[in-house]
Protein backbone atom coordinates (compact mmCIF):
# COMPACT_ATOMS: atom_id res chain seq x y z
CA UNK A 1 0.00 0.00 0.00
CA UNK A 2 1.23 3.46 -0.94
CA UNK A 3 0.93 6.95 0.55
CA UNK A 4 1.40 9.91 -1.81
CA UNK A 5 3.33 12.95 -0.58
CA UNK A 6 2.96 16.44 -2.06
CA UNK A 7 5.97 16.16 -4.37
CA UNK A 8 4.18 13.46 -6.38
CA UNK A 9 1.17 15.66 -7.10
CA UNK A 10 3.27 18.71 -7.95
CA UNK A 11 5.57 16.70 -10.22
CA UNK A 12 2.97 14.93 -12.31
CA UNK A 13 0.99 18.14 -12.90
CA UNK A 14 3.99 20.24 -13.93
CA UNK A 15 5.82 19.17 -17.10
CA UNK A 16 8.74 21.43 -16.11
CA UNK A 17 9.19 19.79 -12.69
CA UNK A 18 12.49 17.96 -12.11
CA UNK A 19 10.57 14.78 -11.12
CA UNK A 20 7.81 14.91 -13.76
CA UNK A 21 8.69 11.84 -15.84
CA UNK A 22 8.87 9.40 -12.92
CA UNK A 23 5.70 10.85 -11.37
CA UNK A 24 3.89 10.32 -14.69
CA UNK A 25 4.96 6.66 -14.68
CA UNK A 26 3.71 6.20 -11.13
CA UNK A 27 0.41 7.89 -12.02
CA UNK A 28 0.01 5.50 -14.97
CA UNK A 29 0.57 2.55 -12.62
CA UNK A 30 -2.07 3.95 -10.25
CA UNK A 31 -4.59 4.49 -13.06
CA UNK A 32 -3.88 1.00 -14.47
CA UNK A 33 -4.25 -0.49 -10.97
CA UNK A 34 -0.68 -1.78 -10.88
CA UNK A 35 -0.46 0.26 -7.69
CA UNK A 36 -3.61 -0.32 -5.70
CA UNK A 37 -5.58 2.72 -4.60
CA UNK A 38 -3.10 4.83 -2.64
CA UNK A 39 -3.82 7.28 0.13
CA UNK A 40 -2.93 10.90 0.72
CA UNK A 41 -4.11 13.37 3.34
CA UNK A 42 -5.48 16.84 3.95
CA UNK A 43 -2.06 18.16 4.99
CA UNK A 44 -0.63 17.07 1.61
CA UNK A 45 -3.57 18.75 -0.14
CA UNK A 46 -2.81 21.95 1.79
CA UNK A 47 0.87 21.84 0.84
CA UNK A 48 0.16 21.12 -2.85
CA UNK A 49 -2.42 23.89 -3.19
CA UNK A 50 -0.20 26.40 -1.36
CA UNK A 51 2.91 25.62 -3.40
CA UNK A 52 0.96 25.57 -6.68
CA UNK A 53 -0.62 28.94 -5.88
CA UNK A 54 2.80 30.41 -5.11
CA UNK A 55 4.37 29.13 -8.35
CA UNK A 56 1.51 29.08 -10.86
CA UNK A 57 -1.40 31.10 -9.49
CA UNK A 58 -4.77 30.57 -7.87
CA UNK A 59 -6.61 29.14 -10.89
CA UNK A 60 -4.25 26.18 -11.27
CA UNK A 61 -4.06 25.76 -7.49
CA UNK A 62 -7.85 25.42 -7.30
CA UNK A 63 -7.85 22.97 -10.23
CA UNK A 64 -5.15 20.80 -8.65
CA UNK A 65 -6.88 20.88 -5.26
CA UNK A 66 -10.19 19.84 -6.79
CA UNK A 67 -8.46 17.06 -8.73
CA UNK A 68 -6.88 15.67 -5.57
CA UNK A 69 -10.18 15.81 -3.70
CA UNK A 70 -12.35 14.33 -6.46
CA UNK A 71 -10.10 11.73 -8.07
CA UNK A 72 -11.18 8.12 -7.86
CA UNK A 73 -7.52 7.05 -8.16
CA UNK A 74 -6.61 7.70 -4.52
CA UNK A 75 -8.25 8.27 -1.16
CA UNK A 76 -7.83 11.50 0.80
CA UNK A 77 -7.81 10.89 4.55
CA UNK A 78 -8.15 13.59 7.21
CA UNK A 79 -5.87 13.89 10.19
CA UNK A 80 -7.80 13.38 13.41
CA UNK A 81 -7.38 15.65 16.40
CA UNK A 82 -5.80 12.74 18.29
CA UNK A 83 -3.24 12.12 15.54
CA UNK A 84 -2.39 15.83 15.31
CA UNK A 85 -2.06 16.03 19.10
CA UNK A 86 0.27 13.03 19.09
CA UNK A 87 2.42 14.61 16.36
CA UNK A 88 2.59 17.87 18.32
CA UNK A 89 3.66 15.94 21.41
CA UNK A 90 6.24 14.00 19.36
CA UNK A 91 7.81 17.25 18.07
CA UNK A 92 9.99 17.56 21.15
CA UNK A 93 11.64 14.21 20.38
CA UNK A 94 12.45 15.02 16.76
CA UNK A 95 15.93 16.43 16.39
CA UNK A 96 15.74 16.85 12.61
CA UNK A 97 15.18 20.62 12.45
CA UNK A 98 14.40 20.75 8.71
CA UNK A 99 11.52 18.25 8.95
CA UNK A 100 8.17 19.91 8.25
CA UNK A 101 5.18 19.22 10.43
CA UNK A 102 3.39 18.05 7.29
CA UNK A 103 6.08 15.38 6.82
CA UNK A 104 5.54 14.30 10.40
CA UNK A 105 1.78 14.06 9.74
CA UNK A 106 2.38 12.14 6.49
CA UNK A 107 4.43 9.51 8.34
CA UNK A 108 1.81 9.20 11.09
CA UNK A 109 -1.05 8.99 8.58
CA UNK A 110 0.75 6.38 6.46
CA UNK A 111 1.33 4.24 9.53
CA UNK A 112 -2.21 4.84 10.82
CA UNK A 113 -3.72 3.62 7.52
CA UNK A 114 -1.30 0.68 7.17
CA UNK A 115 0.47 2.13 4.15
CA UNK A 116 3.94 0.66 3.79
CA UNK A 117 5.49 2.98 1.19
CA UNK A 118 5.63 6.77 0.86
CA UNK A 119 6.10 8.24 -2.63
CA UNK A 120 8.14 11.43 -2.22
CA UNK A 121 10.91 13.54 -3.69
CA UNK A 122 11.56 15.27 -0.37
CA UNK A 123 15.10 14.28 0.55
CA UNK A 124 14.79 15.94 3.96
CA UNK A 125 11.78 13.78 4.89
CA UNK A 126 13.15 10.44 3.71
CA UNK A 127 15.27 9.77 6.85
CA UNK A 128 12.21 10.43 9.05
CA UNK A 129 9.98 8.16 6.96
CA UNK A 130 12.56 5.37 7.14
CA UNK A 131 13.11 5.89 10.87
CA UNK A 132 9.37 5.35 11.45
CA UNK A 133 9.55 2.02 9.60
CA UNK A 134 8.18 3.16 6.24
CA UNK A 135 9.73 2.27 2.92
CA UNK A 136 10.27 5.13 0.49
CA UNK A 137 9.74 5.24 -3.23
CA UNK A 138 11.89 8.27 -4.03
CA UNK A 139 10.88 10.05 -7.18
CA UNK A 140 13.82 10.07 -9.57
CA UNK A 141 14.86 13.25 -11.32
CA UNK A 142 14.07 13.35 -15.02
CA UNK A 143 17.75 12.63 -15.77
CA UNK A 144 17.88 9.65 -13.39
CA UNK A 145 14.60 8.34 -14.77
CA UNK A 146 15.82 8.60 -18.37
CA UNK A 147 19.07 6.80 -17.48
CA UNK A 148 17.15 3.99 -15.78
CA UNK A 149 14.76 3.70 -18.72
CA UNK A 150 17.67 3.46 -21.17
CA UNK A 151 19.38 0.85 -18.97
CA UNK A 152 16.19 -1.26 -18.99
CA UNK A 153 16.06 -1.08 -22.76
CA UNK A 154 19.75 -2.06 -23.06
CA UNK A 155 19.26 -5.01 -20.70
CA UNK A 156 16.45 -6.39 -22.87
CA UNK A 157 18.64 -6.52 -25.97
Backbone torsions as a table, in degrees:
resi	resn	phi	psi	omega
1	UNK	NA	146.0	-169.7
2	UNK	-124.6	141.3	174.8
3	UNK	-116.7	128.5	-176.2
4	UNK	-95.9	123.4	176.7
5	UNK	-89.6	169.5	-174.0
6	UNK	-60.1	-35.9	-178.7
7	UNK	-57.5	-34.1	178.0
8	UNK	-61.4	-49.4	-176.9
9	UNK	-65.3	-41.8	-180.0
10	UNK	-65.2	-42.1	-176.4
11	UNK	-68.0	-44.0	-175.4
12	UNK	-74.0	-22.1	179.8
13	UNK	-87.7	-12.9	-174.9
14	UNK	-121.1	105.7	-177.8
15	UNK	-61.2	-19.9	180.0
16	UNK	-90.9	-4.0	-178.2
17	UNK	-69.0	143.8	-179.1
18	UNK	-61.8	-18.2	-175.6
19	UNK	-114.8	12.5	-171.8
20	UNK	-57.7	-48.4	-173.3
21	UNK	-62.6	-44.8	179.7
22	UNK	-67.6	-40.0	178.4
23	UNK	-61.9	-38.8	177.3
24	UNK	-62.0	-40.2	178.8
25	UNK	-64.2	-42.9	179.2
26	UNK	-64.6	-41.8	177.3
27	UNK	-59.8	-43.1	178.3
28	UNK	-59.8	-40.1	178.2
29	UNK	-66.5	-35.0	177.0
30	UNK	-67.2	-48.8	-178.8
31	UNK	-61.7	-38.7	-179.9
32	UNK	-84.5	5.1	177.4
33	UNK	65.2	22.1	171.6
34	UNK	-75.3	-28.9	169.6
35	UNK	-110.8	116.6	-177.5
36	UNK	-66.2	154.6	-171.3
37	UNK	-37.9	104.9	-179.0
38	UNK	-78.7	171.4	178.3
39	UNK	-113.5	158.0	166.1
40	UNK	-145.2	-173.5	-177.8
41	UNK	-144.4	170.7	-178.0
42	UNK	-61.2	-32.0	178.8
43	UNK	-68.3	-37.1	175.6
44	UNK	-65.7	-45.0	176.6
45	UNK	-54.6	-46.5	178.9
46	UNK	-58.4	-47.5	-177.5
47	UNK	-65.0	-41.9	-179.7
48	UNK	-64.6	-46.8	-178.7
49	UNK	-64.5	-43.4	179.8
50	UNK	-61.8	-49.6	-178.3
51	UNK	-66.7	-37.0	178.0
52	UNK	-66.6	-41.8	178.2
53	UNK	-61.2	-42.1	-179.7
54	UNK	-64.3	-37.3	-174.5
55	UNK	-94.2	-31.4	-170.6
56	UNK	-130.3	-3.6	176.9
57	UNK	101.6	167.5	-173.0
58	UNK	-70.0	-34.3	-177.8
59	UNK	-63.4	-49.8	179.0
60	UNK	-66.6	-37.2	179.0
61	UNK	-60.1	-43.6	178.9
62	UNK	-65.5	-39.9	178.9
63	UNK	-63.0	-46.5	179.8
64	UNK	-64.5	-44.0	178.5
65	UNK	-59.5	-43.9	179.1
66	UNK	-64.2	-41.0	179.3
67	UNK	-61.7	-43.4	178.6
68	UNK	-62.4	-45.4	-178.0
69	UNK	-66.8	-37.2	-170.6
70	UNK	-99.2	-9.6	-176.7
71	UNK	-64.8	142.1	175.5
72	UNK	-90.1	0.8	-176.8
73	UNK	-85.9	-14.2	178.5
74	UNK	-150.3	167.3	179.6
75	UNK	-113.0	130.2	174.9
76	UNK	-94.8	121.3	176.3
77	UNK	-105.0	156.5	-177.3
78	UNK	-114.5	131.7	-179.3
79	UNK	-66.1	128.6	178.5
80	UNK	-79.0	161.0	177.1
81	UNK	-59.5	-38.9	-179.9
82	UNK	-64.0	-43.0	179.7
83	UNK	-66.1	-42.5	178.3
84	UNK	-62.5	-44.2	179.2
85	UNK	-60.8	-40.5	178.5
86	UNK	-65.0	-41.3	178.8
87	UNK	-65.4	-38.6	176.8
88	UNK	-62.7	-45.1	179.0
89	UNK	-63.4	-36.8	-179.1
90	UNK	-71.6	-17.4	-177.9
91	UNK	-53.8	-39.1	-175.7
92	UNK	-65.7	-21.5	-179.8
93	UNK	-93.3	-3.0	-178.7
94	UNK	-95.8	117.9	-177.3
95	UNK	-92.3	-10.3	-179.2
96	UNK	-76.9	99.1	-171.8
97	UNK	-70.1	-21.5	-179.2
98	UNK	-94.1	10.0	177.2
99	UNK	-81.8	126.2	178.7
100	UNK	-78.2	156.3	176.5
101	UNK	-64.4	-33.4	176.4
102	UNK	-60.3	-41.8	177.7
103	UNK	-63.3	-36.8	176.8
104	UNK	-64.3	-43.2	177.6
105	UNK	-64.3	-43.1	179.5
106	UNK	-57.0	-47.3	179.1
107	UNK	-60.4	-46.2	-179.0
108	UNK	-64.4	-40.7	179.5
109	UNK	-67.1	-43.3	179.7
110	UNK	-59.1	-44.9	179.1
111	UNK	-66.1	-44.1	-178.7
112	UNK	-59.6	-34.9	-178.4
113	UNK	-102.3	19.6	174.0
114	UNK	57.4	35.1	173.6
115	UNK	-86.7	136.1	-174.5
116	UNK	-98.1	-23.0	-172.0
117	UNK	-128.4	137.2	173.5
118	UNK	-110.2	127.7	174.8
119	UNK	-91.7	119.0	-175.9
120	UNK	-154.0	159.1	169.6
121	UNK	-118.5	9.3	-176.0
122	UNK	-85.5	94.8	-178.5
123	UNK	-59.5	-28.7	179.4
124	UNK	-71.6	-30.0	-177.0
125	UNK	-85.6	-23.0	-174.8
126	UNK	-55.3	-46.3	178.7
127	UNK	-58.9	-37.7	179.1
128	UNK	-67.1	-44.8	179.1
129	UNK	-58.7	-45.2	-179.7
130	UNK	-66.2	-38.7	-179.9
131	UNK	-62.9	-30.4	179.5
132	UNK	-85.1	3.1	176.5
133	UNK	94.7	6.8	179.4
134	UNK	-89.3	147.7	169.6
135	UNK	-87.3	156.5	-177.7
136	UNK	-124.5	130.8	168.2
137	UNK	-102.4	97.7	-177.1
138	UNK	-80.1	124.9	175.7
139	UNK	-61.7	131.2	177.6
140	UNK	-83.1	148.5	172.9
141	UNK	-64.9	162.9	179.8
142	UNK	-57.9	-38.5	177.9
143	UNK	-64.7	-46.5	178.2
144	UNK	-61.5	-42.4	-178.8
145	UNK	-62.6	-45.0	179.9
146	UNK	-63.0	-42.2	178.0
147	UNK	-61.1	-43.8	-179.9
148	UNK	-65.3	-41.3	179.4
149	UNK	-61.6	-44.3	178.4
150	UNK	-65.2	-39.0	177.7
151	UNK	-63.5	-39.5	177.3
152	UNK	-63.1	-40.9	179.5
153	UNK	-65.4	-43.5	179.1
154	UNK	-61.9	-39.3	-177.0
155	UNK	-70.5	-19.4	179.4
156	UNK	-86.8	-8.6	-179.0
157	UNK	-77.1	NA	NA
